[in-house]
Every structure is written in structure tokens, then in C-alpha cells.
Amino acid sequence: MLSLTLEDFMVELNDGSIKNVGPANKSATVKMFDVESAEAREFGDKRVKLVFEDDDGSEVQVSLFPEDVRKLADDIETLEEDSPVFE
């Protein structure tokens, strides 16, 4: 399941073209639950792309620098040691 929340978001649709309307203070939150598959792969010369897909075919891609991937891996390792989630 993919949940998308858009804040202060307005666009203009005119003759099939989408145009930003209003100030550039827009933000979005994306949440994906019940992930069916996840993978990591190279993205350009300096980043790692994490790709998550649910069973409905929705996909979220996240591009991170290697140091951020290492931090994430450390966080997961800490969870494995301390959290009942991994029991």
C-alpha cells in the first residue's frame, strides 16, 4: 500500500500541460507498507538507489550517498541486536 500526502500543493491543468501554481513551499510524504520486494543498485557514479515495490505494482525509489547507506546499515544492525522485531 502506498500513501502519498501532499502539502500546499496546487497545479494548473491547461490543454494537457501541468503547471506549478503558487509559492514553492510544497512538501510531500510517501509511505509504503507491505513491501513485496526491495533491492539496492548503483545509481550514477556516486550514489546507491534503493527500490521498493508493493504487490500492487507501486514503486518508491530512494537515492542515497554511500555514507548514508552505511548509516542505514548500522541502524539495521543495531535493531538486529536490540529490538524484539528481529527475535
N, C-alpha and C positions, 0 to 999 in steps of 0.2 A: 504494500500500500504506500502510495506517495502522497504526502501532504505538502501543499505549497501555500504559503501565506505571503501576500504582497502588501506592503505598507505605502500609503501615499502614492499609489500607482494609478496613473491615468494616461491613456493613449488616445490618439485620434485615428480613426479608420476612415480613409478617404480614397475612393477609387482603387481599393485593394492594397493601398500602402498604409503602413503603420508608422505613426509619428509620435514622438515623446511630447507630452503636454505638461506644462507646469515646471516647477523647480526640480533640480537634480538631487532631491533628498529622499529618493526612493530606497527601499530596502526589501529584502526577501529572506524568508526562512524556508528551507526544504528539509523535510523529514521523511525517511524511508524505513518502513517496517517490513518484516517478513521477507528479508533479502534472500533470494534464491541462489545468486552467485556473486562472487566478489573476486576481483583479480587486480594485480599490480603490474604495470608495464612502463617501459621508458616513454617519456614524453619530451621530445626535443633533445637537446644536448645536456640539460641541467635539471630536469625535473622527473618526477615519478607520477604517473597517473593511476589513481585508484578508481576502479569502475565497479559500481554496484547495480544489480538488476533484480527486480522482483518478478514474481511469477505472472504478473500482468504485462510484462514487457517494458515497464517504466525503468528508466536508467538514470543514474546520477554519476557524474564524473567529477573527480576532485584532483587537481594538480598541486603537488607539493614539492618543495625543495628537499633534497636528501636529509638535511639536518632535522626537518620537521617529521619525515618518515621515521628516522631513528628515535625521535622523542616519542612518537606514537607507539613504536615497537617497545620502548622502555615502559610506557604506561601499561601496555598489554601484559608485559612480563610481570609487572608489579601486581596487576589484577590476578594473574595466574597464581601468584604466591599468597596473596592476602584475601582474595574475595571468595565468598561461598558460591559465586556464579560458576567457578571452574572446578567445583567439587564433584 
